[in-house]
Amino acid sequence: MNSNFMKTLVFSATVALLLGGCASMGGGGSGVEILASGNHSDMQDQQYVDIHKQADFDALWQKTFANLSSVPSKPVVDFSKNMVLAAFIGTQNHGGYLIRIANIDASGATVQVTVEVTIPGTNCRYTQSKTEPFLFVTAPATNKPVNFNLTQRNAPACG
């Protein structure tokens, strides 16, 4: 298979899994929306961020894509209603990693955000180039502290 086809296949699978992840949080009524996701960013370290102001969002967006030739259009966010949650899993030695927000629980004194990272299955085809996977989503705004909890799961082995 050619590399462009594989990139398209991996991107499509990532989007499908991410959309499925948001649907598991209660679907359209949850207020969660994927803003951007992908495998290439300038974020080489693992980090999870909640953003409540436009200036902070602008700065993180700039930092995320500072040295890339292809930068996605920055989405418009109404910070009076929403906050942005960003997840970066750092530099990986190959592709195939998926990030999704598995759950957001705002019922307590803090907002608990569960970030699920899927580790690629063995014998699966994915790019052998280094990647820096990322995810930006919106969620309903809150004044509560936000805590990120990381979970990992292994994708099934291929062939």
N, C-alpha and C positions, 0 to 999 in steps of 0.2 A: 504494500500500500504506500502511496506517496505521503509525504509529511503534511501537506496541506489538508488532505482528506483526514488524516489522523487528528490534526489540530481541530478541525471542524467537529469531528466525532467526539473528542474529549470535551470541547466547549459545550456541545449540545447535551452531553450526559451530565456535565456539571450544572448547567442551568436547570435541567429536569430535576435533579436531586435537590437543588436549592429551593426550587419552587415547591417541591414535595415537602421539604422541611418547613417552609413557612405555612403550608396548608395544615401541617400537624399542630400548629400553634393556634388553631381556631379559624383558619381561613380568612376570608375578606374582612370579617368583623374585628379581627385582632389589631388592625392598624399597622401591621408589619408589612413593609414593602422592600424588596431588593432594589438597591440603587445601582450597584456595580459589583461585579465579581470577576475574577480572572486568575491567571497563573503568573503574570509578570507585573512586578511593581519594583519600587526602590526600597521596599521595607525588608531588610535582611534579617531582622530579629523578630522573635515572637512577641506580639503585644496585642492587647485588647483595650479599646478606648470607647468611652461614651462622650458624645459631643452635644453641647446644649446651646452653642452660640455660632452664628454665621462665621465670625472671624476665625474661630477654632477649626471649623469645617474647611474653610478656605485654605488655612495653613496646612492641615493634614492632607488635603487633596493635592496641594502643590508638592508636598514632601513625598507623597506616595508615587507620583508620576514624574518627578523632576527631571530624570535623565532618560525618559523613554521617548521614542520617536512617535508613538501612537498613543495619544492620551484620550480617554473617553470624555465625553462632554460631562461637565459637572452638573448634576441634577439640582433642581430648585427644591429647597426644603423650607417648610414653614415651621420655624423653631418655636412659635407660640403654641403649636399643637404637637410637634414631634421632636424627638432627639435622634441622633445618628449613632448607631453602634458599628464599630469597625473592628474586624478581626484580621490579624496577620499571623501566619504560622512560620514566618521566617524562610530562609533559603533552604530549599530541598534539593537533593542531588538528582532528582528526576521528577517527571510529571506524575499525574494520576491522583494527587491529593484533592480532597473535596472538603469544603468548609460549609457548615450550615448552622443557623441558630435553631437549636432543637427545642428550646423552651424559654419563655420569659414569664417569671412569676413575680408579680408586684404586690402580692397579698400581704407581705410582712413589712417590717420597718425598712427593709432594703429591697431593691429589685435584683432578683437572681436571674442572670442570663446564662443559659447553658449553651456553650459552643461545642458542636460536635465536629471532630476532624476524622475523616475516613482515610485510612492508610491504604494505598493501592494493593490489590491482590497480587500474589505471586504469579509469574508467567503471563501477566497481562501486558498488552502493548500500550505504551505511552512514551512520550518524549524522553530521551535520555539526557536532555539539556537541563541545567539547573532552572528551578522555578522559584517564585516568591508569591505563593497564593495569598489572595486577599478577598475580603467580603465587606461591603458597606450595606447596611439596611437602615430603614427608619423604624421607629417604634414610638408609641405614645409618650409624650413628654412627661417628665416626673421631676420632682425636687428631691426624691429619695436618693441615697447613695446607690450606685450600681456596682454589683459584684459579678465578675465573670468566672464561670466554672467550666473547665475544659474536660471533655470526655473524648475518648478515642475509640474507634472501632475499626476492625480489619475488613476490607472488602473481600469477597470470596475470590478464591484462586481462579485463574482463567486456564482453559484447556490444559 
